[in-house]
């Protein structure tokens, strides 16, 4: 769950990425921030050090600087991570990443759609689902695929407050309600 502070940091980074003088593409920024989060998540000990008040900010910044300098991250992402460390927000980094991804999608005009299927979909099936959702919503979509065997078959697509239920479980439930005696 994201909080207002995570959204604030994410929006500030998105503003910097979309600034006229930025040479970092939005998709690259998302990938690089994901990479940085994964790098910092490598070790619980690293997280403890970065969150410890006993370790000075300068040592934390130096440690993070050494970890990320070899990964070829853009200056903008490196500087952002240093701000996060300096302001003691490392514990919020995963939420900031989620909020940043959402902010980028909004600015690019993409609707985030959670697509749940009983099994992994093939590339052709994913393309067909995405094309149908573009047609149904009138928007470009950013699909987030999930697998849940409980739906038995078909798919469930959710975006915003809308849900398209094309699952076998959904159809069986609708049939059960139709056949239930009215009390």
N, C-alpha and C positions, 0 to 999 in steps of 0.2 A: 504494500500500500504506500502510495506516495504522500508526501506532506507538502505544505506550502513552501517550506524552505527549499526542498528538493526541486520543486517546480521553478522557484525563483532562480536557482543556480542553472537549471536546464535552459530556461528562457534566455538568461544572460549569454550562455554559450551559443545558443541558436542565433541570437542577435549578432554575435561576433562572426559566426560562420556565414551568415547571409549579408554581412557588411560588404560594401562595394570593394574594399581593399583586401578582402579575404581571398586567398588562392586555394582554399580547402573546400572541395565539393561536399555538399551535405551528406551524401552516402559515405564518402571517405571519413568524414568526421564521426559518423555513427560507428563505423567499423573500427576506427582507431580508439574511440572511447571504450568500446566493448573489449578490445584487446587489452587496454590498460586495466580495466576492471578485472579481467581474467588474470592478468599478471599480478595484481595486488591481492587477488583471492587465493594465490598459490598456497599460502601458508597462514594458518591461524596465528602463529607466532609473529609474523609480520604485521598482521592486523593489530595484535596486542601492543606491539612496539609503537605503531602509528597512532594508537589511541591513548597510550600511556602519558599521563601528565609528568612522569618522571623523566621522560626523554624530551630534550629541548626541540623546539620547532626547527632550528637550524640543522640539527642532526636528522630529523625526520625528512626535511626537504632534501638534504644531501643523499640520504638513503633512497628516496623515491627517484631522485635525479639519476643516480647510478643505475637503478633498475630499468628506467625507461629510456635512457639515452641511447642504448644500443638497439632499440626496437624500431627506429626510424619514424617515430611519431612526429607529426607536424608540430611546429612551434606553438601554435594555438592550443592544441591539446595538452602539450607539455606544460605550458603556462597555466592552463586551467587546473591541471592536476596539482600544481604547486599551490595554487590558491586554495584548493580543497584541503590539502594537507595543512597549510598555514592557518586556515580557519577551523581546523579540527572537525572536518566533515567527512572523513574517510568512511566512517560507519554508514553514512548516507549515500555513498557512491553508487550502489546498485539502484537505489530509488532515483537518484539523479539521472542515471543512464536511462531508466524506463521513461522518465519524464522528458528527457532529451529526445529519445526516439519518437515519442508522441508529438513533441513540438516540431520536429523536423517534418514528420508526416503531415501535420496540419498546414505548415507553410508550403509544402509541396502539393497540397490539395489531394492527399491520399486518405481514403477512409480505411481505418484499421478494421479488419474482419477476422474474427476467430472462427475457424472452420474445424469442426470436430467430425472425425470419421471413425468407423469401427476398426479399420485397418489402414495401413499406410497407402496413400493414393499414388498412382503412377504419375509421371510427368504429364501425360496426355489428359488424365483425369483432372489433375490440378489446373491445367490450362482451361479445360472446359468449364470447371467450376468458377474460375476467376472471370472468364468471359461472361458467364451467366450472371454473376454478381455485378459486373460492370453494367450490363444491360438493365438489370433490375434496379440498381441504385443510381445510375447515371453518373457515377464517380469512378475514378481510378481507385483501385483497392491495394492495400498492403495486407496480404494474407498471413495469418498466424495459425499454422496447422497444429492440431492436437489429435491424439488417438485415444478413443475411449470405447472399448469393446462392449460396454453396457448398452450402447445404442443399437447394437445388433447388426445393422447395415445402413447404407445411405449416409447422408451428412446432415449436420446442423450448422448453420452459419449465423453468427451473431455480430452485429455492429451497432454501436450505440444502444438504443432501447429496442431495436428491432431484432426479430429472430425468424429465420426461415428454417423450419424443421422438416426435412425430407428424410428423416430416419425411420427405420422399420419400427423402432420402439415408439416413436411419436405416432405413427400410423396405427399401431396396435392400441395405444392409449386412446386415441380418438375413436376407434372402433368399440373399445370397451365402454366408453362413455355413451356412445349411441345405443348400445345394447343394454345398458343399465336401466332397470325399471325406475320410472319417475316416482319419487316419494311425495 
